[in-house]
Each structure stands twice: as structure tokens, then as C-alpha cells.
Amino acid sequence: MASSSMSSSWTSKQNKMFERALAVYDKDTPDRWQKVAKAVGSKSAEEVKRHYDILVEDIKNIEQDLVPLPKYKTIDVGSKSRGINDLDLRLMKNMRIQ
């Protein structure tokens, strides 16, 4: 993988283009990583493949409950309270990316 300041950091725009490209070019697409890199525009095929591998590893860690859920603040709005509750926690814990 090329080593440069752009190779190690991804902007939110690049991440969004990466996500969209993954939706278009599935695992059976020939030359998938070259096509994803072209869609992102400023990353090499090796960089997008590495970014994908990191994403997959993150998802596995989340699914194995190795990543703690963030502690969200509760905001009081009159008699109603907004924020994360036990039901939300159970629902998030049961989410799985297929």
C-alpha cells in the first residue's frame, strides 16, 4: 500500500463514495477494488481493500460485543425524556449486519 497522508485518512465524502461503490460493486464483481478505487477517486485499489478489511474487522468486533456502546446523554423535555433506554440497548445489541 502506498504511504501518504491521504492513504491513512478518509474524509466523510470519501467514506460515502466508498459505501456507495460497495453497494454497486459486490464481491463477485471482476476487478472490484479497482472499480471501487475509481469511484472514490483519490485512493488506490490497495487502499480501498485495506479500508474494507478494517470495516469488516470492526463489524465483527461489534457483533461479538467487543466494542462497548457509547453512553448517550438523556435530555429532559418537560415530562418526556429523550435518549437511549433499555429497549434501545436491547434492539441495538440484537442488530446484526448480514
N, C-alpha and C positions, 0 to 999 in steps of 0.2 A: 504494500500500500504506500502511496506517495505520502511524504510527510510535509505538511504545510499547515499554516494557521487555518485554512479553510477545511482541511481534511479532518480536523478534530472537533470542529464546531459546526453546528447546524442551526440555521435561522428557523424561525417558525414558518416562514414561507417555504423554505426548502423541505422542512418536515411535511408540510401539507402537500407539496408536489410529490414527495416520496410516497406518502399514503395513497394519493390518487393513482400514482403509477403502479403501486402494488395491487390496487383493485383492478387495473386494466390488464396487467401482465401477471398472470397466475404462474404457479410452479411448473406448469407444463409448457410455458412459452419458450421457444428457442431463443437463445441469447437474451434471456430475461434481464440479467444485470446490466448489460449494455443498454438495453431499452429503457430501463428504469433510470440509469445514469443520464441518458439523453433527455429524458423527461424532466429530471431535476435540473439539469443544465450546467451545474458547476461542480459536479462530483464524478469521480471515476467509477467504473464498474466495481472495482475492488472496494472503494469507499462505501458504495450503497450496499454491497453484500455484507460488509462488516457492520454497517448500521442495522441491517436486517437481523443479523446474528445477535446483536446486542438486544434488539427489540424482543426477539424470541426468548432469549435468556431472561429478560425482565418479566415477560409474561409467565414463564414457568415459575419464577420465584414468587410472583404474586399469587398464582394459583396454588402454590404449595404453602401459602400463608407465611412466607419468609419475609414479607415486606409488611410492616405494621401500617394499619390505616391511620391517616392523619387525624389529629384532634381538631375538629372544627368548632368554632365558637358558636354559641347559641345566641340569637338575637331576640330579645323580648320586644314584641309588637303588641302592646296592650295586653289583652288576655290570651293572645296566641303567641306561641313561641316558634321561631323558625330556626332550623338547624338540623343536625343529624340526630337520629334517635335509634332506639334498639332495633326497630323494624328495618330502618335504612341499613344498619350494620349487618343484619342477617341477610338482607337482599344482596348487598354488595359482596358479602363473603361467598354467596352461592353463585355469583356470576362467573361464568367460565367462557373463555374465548375458544371457539371451536376451530 
